[in-house]
Amino acid sequence: MSVNTEISESFRLIQDEICLALEQCDGGAVFVEDLWERPGGGGGRTRVFRNGNVIEKGGVNFSAVYGECSDALKQQMHTQAANFFATGVSIVLHPNNPHVPIIHMNIRHFALSDGTSWYGGGIDLTPHYIDRSQASWFHSQLESVCDRFSPDYYPKFKSWADDYFYLPHRNETRGVGGIFFDDLGREEQSSESYKDFVLEIGRSFAPIYTHLMNLNRDRSFSTQEKMWQQLRRGRYVEFNLVHDRGTRFGLLTNGRTESILMSLPATASWEYDFTPEEGSREQETIDLLVKGVSWVG
């Protein structure tokens, strides 16, 4: 079995495990699967979740695609290689309750025909209202996974996430961050030493998010809190359409548009020059949407 086939099969299994865990935790809906093929080579399994007890809309996608590198793709990936192979799992979940946070995860593997290959990915949390204790717990879980591989990983990848999950036009981080990494192994003879780390990040997703779902799913909320959720979703849309590298990669490789834009919420709002009241929980959240917050330790 080739490395590309082995890692794509591992990603398929992770998709299966995550979908099962989310269905069991939500208890109100199941994933609908859409199998698709990419005209240039490969395909994937898009699994969409709608109108559950906890999750309003979300998706857990798997893909394994290959083909010729377009000029735009060569420029983005800094290569002159003729062909590429890419496989990964991508997740975004938008909850009903504004006290349940939005979450994103992506794990991916790239290989080029010039012999280079690498891993990338990330996981970040976007609460509509930031709860410091929950943000701390989330980061402690990621730190624990990272520390099993290297004590340098968490501080390095946490800082990278602060820089990546950032809206410069708003001067805000997307949420409380998490970890982000890319090009792991690209400058080395082999990227295989990073495979176990990336797979472990994927396996950590379900226990982390189902814990947060159960912690917040039954909390009551007001009309004002629901309105705030819509505004924060608007910020999420801005990031994914303007800055997200995964969105750009999918569009540049003629990926399936419906799967690429799965990350967008069912509804979102924008209000001109909205300013939260001083001292409100909304303003407290805005004040914490900055780089460099030490959530653990």
Secondary structure by P-SEA (a helix, b strand, c coil): ccaaaaaaaaaaaaaaaaaaaaaaaaccbbbbbbbbbbcccccbbbbbbcccccccccbbbbbcccccccaaaaaaaccccccccccbbbbbbbbccccbbbbbbbbbcccccccccccccbbbbbbccccaaaaaaaaaaaaaaaaacccccaaaaaaaaaacccccccccccccccbbbccccccccccccaaaaaaaaaaaaaaaaaaaaaacccccccaaaaaaaaaaaaaaaaaaacccaaaaaaaaacccccccccccccccccccccccccccaaaaaaaaccccccccc
